[in-house]
Amino acid sequence: MLKSLQMLIKLELPEIMIASQVGIMRQLEDIKKDKKSFSGEKKEGAWQRHIEGALAECALAKHLNVYWNKKPWPAPDVGEVEVRSNAYPNADLRIEPKDPDNRKFYLLTGLNGTYTIRGWMYAGDAKQKKWYKTYDLGREKKYFVPQEFLND
């Protein structure tokens, strides 16, 4: 069952350019520090992950009409909330075991500046045994919440 209330957000080209630069800066910092992906993704996807992540953050900030401070973790992504993004429209909301329980996480799906808000959930509510798993062998388990359980 798909959620009834989903919001489409399209970034303008100048917004895409600025957000992409933020993603590039984050990746360069990771290279400088020889930092590994916090969520276990392979290095080959790091540029894409950083750029698309920044684009999704920019999109949610635009939708919420909240200033996007562009600061990296542990600061919240947008205002007081976090953004998780995925290219696949049927993706689950991924919550890390270390994510603060009292923080709200939004799931956005899409690519290249066009995103759909699929819903949100507090990390503490997402940390249920039934959602604790991994989709890839060799990666740590995380909480994956199906969209049908997210708040509108």
C-alpha positions in Angstrom: 0.0 0.0 0.0 1.5 3.3 -1.0 1.1 6.4 1.1 -1.6 8.8 0.0 0.2 12.0 0.7 3.4 12.4 -1.2 5.0 15.7 -2.2 7.1 16.2 -5.3 9.9 18.8 -5.1 11.9 20.0 -8.2 15.0 22.0 -7.7 15.9 24.8 -10.1 19.2 24.5 -11.9 20.9 27.1 -9.6 19.8 25.1 -6.6 21.2 21.9 -8.2 24.5 23.7 -8.8 24.8 24.9 -5.2 23.8 21.6 -3.6 26.1 19.7 -6.0 29.0 21.9 -4.8 28.2 21.0 -1.2 28.2 17.3 -2.1 31.6 17.7 -3.8 33.0 19.6 -0.8 31.8 16.7 1.5 33.5 14.1 -0.7 36.7 16.1 -0.8 36.7 16.2 3.0 36.3 12.4 3.1 39.2 12.0 0.7 41.4 14.3 2.7 40.6 12.4 5.9 40.7 9.0 4.1 37.2 8.5 5.7 35.2 5.4 5.0 31.4 5.6 4.3 29.5 5.7 7.6 26.8 3.5 6.1 29.2 0.9 4.5 28.7 1.8 0.9 31.5 1.1 -1.5 34.0 3.8 -2.5 32.8 3.7 -6.1 29.5 5.3 -5.1 30.8 8.0 -2.8 30.6 11.0 -5.2 27.1 10.0 -6.1 26.0 9.5 -2.5 27.4 12.9 -1.4 26.0 14.9 -4.3 22.5 13.2 -4.3 22.4 13.4 -0.5 23.1 17.2 -0.6 20.5 17.6 -3.4 17.8 15.8 -1.3 18.7 18.0 1.7 18.3 21.1 -0.4 15.0 19.8 -1.7 13.6 19.2 1.8 14.8 22.6 3.0 13.0 24.2 0.1 9.8 22.3 0.9 9.9 23.1 4.6 11.0 26.7 3.9 13.9 26.2 6.3 17.4 27.6 5.9 19.8 24.8 4.8 23.0 25.3 6.8 24.9 22.6 4.8 26.8 21.4 7.8 27.9 17.7 8.0 27.0 15.2 10.7 26.4 15.4 13.6 24.4 18.6 12.9 20.9 17.8 11.6 20.6 18.0 7.8 17.8 20.5 7.6 16.7 22.6 10.6 16.2 19.9 13.3 15.5 17.0 11.0 17.5 14.5 9.0 17.2 13.4 5.3 17.7 10.0 3.9 17.5 9.6 0.1 17.4 6.8 -2.4 17.0 6.7 -6.1 14.4 3.9 -6.0 10.8 5.0 -5.5 9.9 2.0 -3.3 13.0 2.3 -1.0 12.7 1.9 2.7 13.8 4.5 5.2 17.2 3.5 6.5 18.0 4.2 10.1 21.4 3.6 11.6 21.7 2.1 15.1 23.6 5.2 16.2 21.0 7.7 14.9 19.6 9.9 17.8 16.3 8.4 18.9 14.6 11.8 19.3 15.5 13.0 15.8 13.0 13.0 12.9 14.1 11.3 9.6 12.5 12.0 6.3 12.7 9.7 3.3 13.1 11.3 -0.1 13.3 9.3 -3.3 14.5 10.5 -6.7 17.5 11.7 -8.6 19.0 14.8 -10.2 17.0 17.4 -8.4 13.6 15.9 -8.6 12.5 14.2 -5.3 9.4 12.8 -3.7 8.9 13.0 0.1 7.7 9.6 1.1 7.2 10.2 4.8 9.1 10.5 8.1 9.7 8.7 11.4 11.6 9.3 14.6 14.7 7.1 14.8 13.6 5.7 18.1 10.3 4.5 16.7 12.1 2.9 13.7 14.4 0.8 15.9 12.3 -2.2 16.0 13.6 -5.8 15.7 11.3 -6.6 12.7 13.1 -3.9 10.6 16.7 -4.7 11.7 18.4 -6.4 8.7 20.8 -5.9 5.8 20.1 -6.1 2.1 23.8 -6.7 1.2 26.0 -9.5 2.5 29.0 -8.1 4.3 27.4 -4.9 5.4 26.2 -4.0 8.9 22.6 -4.4 9.8 20.5 -1.3 10.0 16.8 -0.5 10.4 14.9 -0.4 7.1 11.3 0.9 7.6 8.9 0.3 4.7 7.1 3.4 3.4 3.7 2.2 4.5 4.8 2.7 8.1 6.0 6.3 7.7 4.2 9.3 8.9 2.7 11.7 6.2 
